[in-house]
């Protein structure tokens, strides 16, 4: 008898304890948080930095970050399916082609995955930005104008005559942010009096250094009358490829001024060379915000159902050999 009462008591206490546990800790029943971070060019230092700061968010919150390079549409689709199979709840993506936007949205939905885009805003079949996917990118046009202003200041400091300066725009116009960035730079130069006829487009096949090198070579071959050049493009790689092409023709830092966009290792390595090259500067943008904040936003979306801002555009600051340490410190890098 005593035993029966005792065992009943134990059983009811256990049930109560279990209920309390079940009610108060719903997370125990849920899958652990897993977030994908998919980037189009895993070998590019900018994307390595984004991953680094995304890892910081994962470390702080204790979730798993799955980093996948997605250089083409096929790999991207496989990566999204793979994330679903691994029971991830969402992913951040910089897609290899923004026109894959509708496919990304559909595949994510089908797999019940939340999605945030970073750097390159996804577009639909008619070329419109997909507003249902939260996005963090850079203020392309304004940052481009900063590039143009930086080039103008340096032209002035050297006493070059604007009408005698050639301007090379490394173009990758199928990517809207690339178009906006280079347009901003070209507009700033033209507004200051650089003749429109002095601006030459060099179309890149991809957004890497080699494609820029090839594209710039073609323009340098055709346009031989300019002794002074300014060069700009969507990122540091575009400008570095152009600077290398110029060097191949004997055009060095006294003849060429290049300003990139990014400011990660690609730029820092160049600044670390003992002799200054024609890579004069880079508008530093925040890989920390783009990597850490997007991932953190995704985490909060998953765990607190807090929808991220529809669009966030981040700003940049011109960084040169001289001020690199201070500018990076201001960015918390
Ligand atoms: C695009 C470019 C990258 C980087 C990023 C912010 O994705 O391709 O190089 O500039 O925007």
Boltz pocket constraint, residues with backbone or C-beta under 6 A from the ligand:
constraints:
  - pocket:
      binder: B
      contacts: [[A, 44], [A, 46], [A, 94], [A, 118], [A, 119], [A, 120], [A, 138], [A, 177], [A, 207], [A, 234], [A, 235], [A, 236], [A, 261], [A, 262]]
      max_distance: 6.0
